[in-house]
Amino acid sequence: MTLKAAPLRLSTTSASFDAEFKARLHWSADADAAIEKVVADILADVQTRGDEAVLEYTNRFDKLDAKTLPELELTQAELKAAFESLPAAQRDALEAAARRVRSYHEAQKKASGESWSYRDTDGTLLGQKVTPLDRVGIYVPGGKAAYPSSVLMNAIPAHVAGVGEIIMVVPTPKGEKNQLVLAAAYVAGVTRGFTIGGAQAVAALAYGTATVPAVDKITGPGNAYVAAAKRRVFGTVGIDMIAGPSEILVLADGTTPPEWVAMDLFSQAEHDELAQSILLCPDAAYIDRVQAEIDRLLPAMPRAEIIAASLNGRGALIHTKSMEEACEISNRIAPEHLEVSSSEPNRWEPLLRHAGAIFLGAFTSESLGDYCAGPNHVLPTSGTARFSSPLGVYDFQKRSSLIEVSEAGAQVLGPVAVTLAEGEGLQAHAEAARMRLRKI
Amino acid sequence: MTLKAAPLRLSTTSASFDAEFKARLHWSADADAAIEKVVADILADVQTRGDEAVLEYTNRFDKLDAKTLPELELTQAELKAAFESLPAAQRDALEAAARRVRSYHEAQKKASGESWSYRDTDGTLLGQKVTPLDRVGIYVPGGKAAYPSSVLMNAIPAHVAGVGEIIMVVPTPKGEKNQLVLAAAYVAGVTRGFTIGGAQAVAALAYGTATVPAVDKITGPGNAYVAAAKRRVFGTVGIDMIAGPSEILVLADGTTPPEWVAMDLFSQAEHDELAQSILLCPDAAYIDRVQAEIDRLLPAMPRAEIIAASLNGRGALIHTKSMEEACEISNRIAPEHLEVSSSEPNRWEPLLRHAGAIFLGAFTSESLGDYCAGPNHVLPTSGTARFSSPLGVYDFQKRSSLIEVSEAGAQVLGPVAVTLAEGEGLQAHAEAARMRLRKI
């Protein structure tokens, strides 16, 4: 049987468009009660028994035979050796990517992550002090989805922010260590690493054990157990986000070679069967050409089955009335990756309000952004770009308000505070302000 | 019986200090299983039955007798009338506070909330576009802790960010509307308001109903049910934070009138019995003087019983070896409010790494900051200042990465992406980058 990938064809002029579109987008992150229970038990156990519990779960789930938790620490020498064992092309590529990612995040820090203050007319100083987190944990998935690029994307912004210690955890099922992941940790400047994963690794980072230091925030993607554990420890530590399946939306005006668009849709679909690839285009004939390229290119793809399952199950090629309408629909989706595959991308960009990352013009394939353009590839999924942002330096910093009221300022602010505090029935608040007023 | 407030006396030179200090700080936000179940049911019910469910829960919990949900909408005319009904002093105070809060948040937006981009040497454009959220919900507690100042502190940063619609919900137990809260909503520019509260209000905002529009993010404090509901809808919408009891830490060098410090400790303690007030000071005689002022001032306070319960149960007066050590201990606490009550506050400020807001110098009482200095009074509690920030304009904005790779840039980035993608076994990613390379 020939493998076929036929994303759902939709047209905005159809009466059933809204319903079909909504059904296609549907994805539920609802918590699974069984997973919740397992995770709650693991967290409680690690909180009580520390190292011992982490060791037991790791040996059991990852089929290891470690005697103590310290055995599972990755030494700096091991990270360095992994880097040095790579072919030169991979070493160079990792370093080139790291350089660009670092330089982008340095610009980000400069643009939005510096302390600021000013004095108002009565001499009162107001501002914010921006400081790095002391210690963060980054979760790196092991097994089939072990991505060294994710190590760079999590660790480098933390490093640029000035985080004191970056602790990496990465599960190694059956003891298999991914040398590229270890090498990326070396390049990115990870402080310490442990070959532990799952809810037990999240618990160790959140609560601390004799061997694993407690961190202030945990970032990085993981499976359903890791996601459930992160959600539960949120509050004890910070977390980045709960990631859903990856998505791409391509807005095409018909000027890009259709094989480029087909391959860009594939590059999302190859992640996993739940990944979502959508094309929006006002030119029906162009959509046919993209479908023809999908048919032509699919057989040669090593991950053809995953691509086909993703495109058949969740993909869509949507014919719109215009590029303007395509932009409107894109805003409803709030996609993780948004390619504006157009000869005039800057005409459409101002219309695009919600997206994790916007790739402008035909040469900007998502894959260039994923690896090495510089911006972060950890992006809000499942429509959460409506209210959240790419992982960035700001995720590894926090702000403290600064207020220094002068004696003159206290005379101006005091009466306002007194009136409002009394309105709220908080007499000590009022009295504290009143005490700072000059006795006349 | 005379009411007595005696915060625990500790000294860092005591052998048992660490244990006593840790015990005093302990506060657990652990989820209550019974509350979790009730909240899960309410959320599911509102998701299914919409308006009808919200109406039923509101009538039941707030003892109302509304026939339809639209009846519970607050009209703009009602908000305006509430404002106009206030005494002139309250109107002026609300407007003065709003003006200062707005001006501070405008500075914040300018300092860290603007879009930016640059071109690198190969012509590739990199940057971030900062955009406001479309629609946010702000939760305002009703009943005994109805604070108009919180309306300003939540709505104004949203407004400054450029949020399109600000939806306020505020429960009105037994139908009692707090006129100051309504007036604050008028001053702050709330778009629509509903007199609903609890988990049902959070659900209505997260999922939308026929009457209440779905929002992108929900901010604002609430009781345990509201907190549990916010935690559960996180992911469907954004949330700000899960607030614990309020805290103040005063770092004193002994130069501030001790009655000012005593009243500042009271102003936190009067919020509720779980609020925490801590003094750190290297001068034992000064600590005695503060305790004497506590004894002298307490009887006259209208909320003396709450203050005494809070100080006796959770307060502490800690004698430190030095101001430097006091700063170190403050960093371990990561307090919500941190007063540097010293004649040289700028000597100590650089040593303070973790705090929601830092109040510098004796004239900067926390109450001035709470109401009208300008910075936000919604601050991270329970040590979460280690990894989170005051509510701000940035909470009502999100970022989209911008990448525009030139043809020349694609030649530079392509080989790096190809190498890394192949290293990760993602051939479609590699192929998408390769297609953009010039055929030679």
Interface residues (C-beta under 8 A of the other chain):
Chain A: A29 A89 Q90 D92 A93 L94 A96 A97 R100 S103 Y104 A107 Q108 A111 S112 G113 E114 W116 Y118 D120 T124 L125 L126 Q128 K129 T131 L133 D134 A146 Y147 P148 S149 L180 D216 K217 R231 F234 G235 V237 G238 I242 P257 E259 W260 M263 D264 F266 S267 A269 E270 H271 M301 P302 R303 I307 L338 P345 E349 L352 R353 H354 A355 G356 A357 I358 F359 L360 G361 F363 T364 S365 E366 S367 L368 G369 D370 Y371 C372 A373 G374 P375 N376 L379 P380 S382 T384 A385 R386 F387 S388 S389 P390 G392 Y394 K398 R399 S400 S401 L402 I403 E404 V405 S406 E407 G409 A410 L413 G414 P415 V416 A417 T419 L420 A421 G423 E424 G425 L426 Q427 A428 H429 A430 E431 A432 A433 M435 R436
Chain B: A29 A89 Q90 D92 A93 L94 A96 A97 R100 S103 Y104 A107 Q108 A111 S112 G113 E114 W116 Y118 D120 T124 L125 L126 Q128 K129 T131 L133 D134 A146 Y147 P148 S149 L180 D216 K217 R231 F234 G235 V237 G238 I242 P257 E259 W260 M263 D264 F266 S267 A269 E270 H271 M301 P302 R303 I307 L338 P345 E349 L352 R353 H354 A355 G356 A357 I358 F359 L360 G361 A362 F363 T364 S365 E366 S367 L368 G369 D370 Y371 C372 A373 G374 P375 N376 L379 P380 S382 T384 A385 R386 F387 S388 S389 P390 G392 Y394 K398 R399 S400 S401 L402 I403 E404 V405 S406 E407 G409 A410 L413 G414 P415 V416 A417 T419 L420 A421 G423 E424 G425 L426 Q427 A428 H429 A430 E431 A432 A433 M435 R436
